[in-house]
Amino acid sequence: MDQVFSFLNNNAGAIQIIFAFVVTMATVCYVTLTAMMLWEMRYTRRRLDQPNVQAIFETPPSYAPLTKLTIKNSGNVSVHDLSIDIDPPNFPGLNREGTLNELTLFKSPILVLCEKQEISTLLFSWFDIKDLPFENATLTFKLSYKTPSGQQCRQTYSYDLTLYKKLPYLIVKGIKDIVKPLEDVARNLKTISSRK
């Protein structure tokens, strides 16, 4: 035990330097990690103050052959002067005589789209456009809006319609598959009721 104390007494300066180095390295790591955490918090705060506007093109099950466009702001701040352009502008709409660019959603800007708010419109029926040439058929929606800080933002969403080309036939086939078993059930119910 005396040897340990004598070693420590003889090398006290070296041991102090080693401990000082360890404390200095721990302090440097602490400062570095704190600076990184501060940067991440600032980045997160900036992201929370940004809108998140999306253009969602879908065929909801409740509308069967119809398509719907939903403009959704899932961010935490509102957007202003949201305008939506469609390409090609002369794509046929629901009534076959009109085009999509004649819809109110595409003709006039939305003054304010609040956070967590969405707006939807029906676009067209797959049955109405099934005879159109689908080669390179792409619908493009261009969104342009201002953030509360005045920053002008632009986003583009493109949807390839060739992916949906067979959809009208699948819907009709699906309906026929449902109607046939229902007719069988109705026939069986008539048979059962006539036996009584």
SVG drawing of the C-alpha trace seen along z (x, -y; Angstrom):
<svg xmlns="http://www.w3.org/2000/svg" viewBox="-96 -38 105 65">
<polyline fill="none" stroke="black" stroke-width="0.4" points="0.0,0.0 2.9,-2.3 4.2,-1.7 1.0,-2.9 1.0,-6.1 4.7,-6.7 4.0,-6.1 1.1,-8.6 3.2,-11.2 6.1,-10.8 3.9,-11.1 1.3,-13.5 2.0,-16.0 1.6,-13.4 -1.6,-12.0 -3.0,-15.6 -2.3,-16.1 -4.0,-12.9 -7.1,-13.8 -7.1,-17.3 -6.9,-15.9 -9.9,-13.5 -12.0,-16.4 -11.1,-18.6 -12.1,-15.9 -15.4,-15.3 -16.1,-19.1 -15.3,-19.2 -17.7,-16.2 -20.4,-17.9 -20.0,-21.2 -20.1,-19.5 -23.2,-17.4 -24.9,-20.5 -24.2,-22.4 -25.5,-19.5 -28.7,-19.3 -29.2,-23.1 -28.8,-22.8 -31.3,-20.0 -33.8,-21.9 -33.5,-25.0 -34.0,-22.8 -37.0,-21.1 -38.5,-24.5 -38.0,-25.7 -39.7,-22.5 -42.6,-23.0 -43.1,-26.5 -43.4,-25.3 -46.5,-24.2 -46.7,-20.7 -49.0,-21.0 -49.8,-17.8 -51.8,-17.1 -53.3,-13.6 -54.8,-12.0 -57.0,-9.0 -59.9,-6.8 -61.8,-6.4 -63.8,-3.2 -67.0,-5.1 -66.9,-6.9 -66.2,-3.7 -65.1,-4.9 -64.6,-8.6 -61.2,-10.2 -60.7,-12.8 -58.0,-15.4 -57.4,-16.4 -55.2,-19.4 -54.1,-18.9 -52.0,-21.1 -50.7,-18.7 -48.2,-21.3 -48.6,-23.5 -49.0,-26.8 -51.5,-28.1 -50.7,-28.9 -51.9,-31.9 -52.8,-32.5 -52.7,-28.8 -53.1,-28.4 -53.2,-25.0 -52.4,-24.6 -53.1,-21.4 -51.2,-20.0 -52.6,-19.2 -55.1,-21.9 -57.6,-20.5 -58.0,-17.1 -61.7,-16.1 -63.7,-16.5 -66.8,-14.8 -69.3,-16.2 -67.2,-15.2 -67.8,-18.6 -65.9,-20.5 -62.2,-20.3 -60.5,-20.0 -59.1,-23.6 -62.7,-24.9 -63.1,-23.6 -63.2,-26.4 -60.3,-24.8 -58.0,-25.5 -59.6,-28.8 -59.2,-30.9 -56.7,-30.8 -57.5,-29.6 -56.9,-32.6 -56.1,-30.7 -55.6,-27.0 -55.3,-26.6 -53.2,-24.0 -54.6,-20.5 -57.2,-21.6 -58.0,-20.0 -60.1,-20.7 -61.3,-18.1 -62.9,-18.0 -64.0,-15.2 -62.1,-15.2 -63.3,-12.7 -64.8,-9.2 -62.6,-6.4 -65.4,-5.4 -65.4,-8.8 -61.7,-8.7 -61.2,-4.9 -61.2,-5.5 -58.6,-8.2 -55.0,-7.3 -53.1,-6.5 -49.6,-6.7 -47.6,-9.1 -50.8,-10.2 -49.6,-12.1 -51.6,-14.5 -49.4,-17.2 -50.6,-19.4 -48.5,-22.5 -49.0,-24.1 -47.9,-27.7 -48.4,-29.3 -47.0,-31.7 -46.0,-30.9 -46.9,-33.2 -43.3,-34.6 -44.0,-35.7 -41.8,-33.0 -43.1,-31.8 -43.2,-28.0 -43.8,-25.8 -44.4,-22.1 -45.2,-19.7 -47.1,-16.4 -47.3,-14.1 -49.5,-11.1 -49.0,-8.5 -52.5,-7.5 -51.2,-4.4 -51.1,-2.8 -54.9,-3.1 -55.7,-2.1 -57.5,1.2 -59.3,-0.3 -62.8,-0.8 -62.8,2.9 -61.8,4.1 -64.6,2.1 -67.2,3.5 -65.8,7.0 -65.9,6.5 -69.6,5.4 -70.5,8.4 -68.8,10.7 -70.9,9.3 -74.2,9.3 -74.0,12.9 -73.8,14.4 -76.5,12.0 -78.8,13.3 -78.0,16.8 -78.9,15.9 -82.2,14.3 -83.0,17.4 -82.3,19.6 -84.4,17.4 -87.3,17.8 -86.9,21.5 -86.8,21.6 -89.9,19.3 -91.9,21.4 -91.3,24.6 -93.2,23.2"/>
</svg>
